[in-house]
Amino acid sequence: MIKKMKFVFAPFALALVLGACSDNEEPAAGEETQAPETEQAPETEEAAPAESALDLPAEDEVVAVVNGEEIQGKVYNSVARQFESTLAAQGQDPSTEENLQLIQDEAMSVVIGNAVLLQDAKEKGHEADDAVVEERMEELKANFEDEEAMNEALAETGFTMEEMEEQLREQLVYETYLAEEIDTPEVTDEEVQTAYDGFVESSEEEAPPYEEMEPTIRQSLEEQKSQEATFARVEELREAAEVEVNI
C-alpha cells in the first residue's frame, strides 16, 4: 500500500517532465546515466505506466477549490500518475478498485495539503528569489538536449514553460516556509540509541557499530520529525480551510 504522503511539496509536473526526458533519451555508448538533481516528493520518481487505468479529469477541469483558489485537473493528474507509478514499482496492480480509490484519495489529499501550505506561506510574506528561480530553471533545461526536447516533454504533461517556472517558484516559497515557520523537535541521543537498538534486534546480520550508523539514524529521525511537524501544520490549516472537492 502507498505510504501516507506527509504533504512534502515537490514540483509534481517537473517530476513528470524529467521522467519523460529519461524515457526519450538514450545515453551515448559508454556513458552512464545519472538521475536529475532535483527535489522530489518521497517515492514519486518513477515514470507513469504506459497504459494508465486512472479515470483522470480534463486538464482544465476544476477538481477542487481551496479557500477560493481553483485547482486544475492537470495538477491533480500529475500527482495521481506518480502514485500509480509508485504502486506499479512496488509490484502492485494499480488498476484494482481498492488501489484506484487509494490513488484518488491520496492524490487529492496531497493537492489540497500543498495548496493550504502555500497559501499560508504567501500570507506570511514568503517569496521566491528571482535569481534562484532563474538558476533552477537553467538546471532544469540542462536535463534536455535542446529546447525542442524539453517542449515535447512539457507537452506530455499539459504544462507550459511559464507554469513550470511557477512550480519552481512555489518550491522555493515552500522551502523558506518550512525552514522558518515549522518548529521541528530536536532529535535526542536517547532516541538515536533506541532506534539503533531496534535495528540491531531486527537485523539478521551483524549490525555496524553505533558510531558508524549514528549520523544516518539521526538524519532519518530528523526528517521523520520534520515530516510529522509539517503534516500537523497541514491538518491544522485544512481544518480552518474552505475546501470543495469536485471529483
Order of alpha helices (4+ residues) and beta strands (2+ residues): alpha-beta-beta-alpha-alpha-alpha-alpha-alpha-alpha-alpha-beta
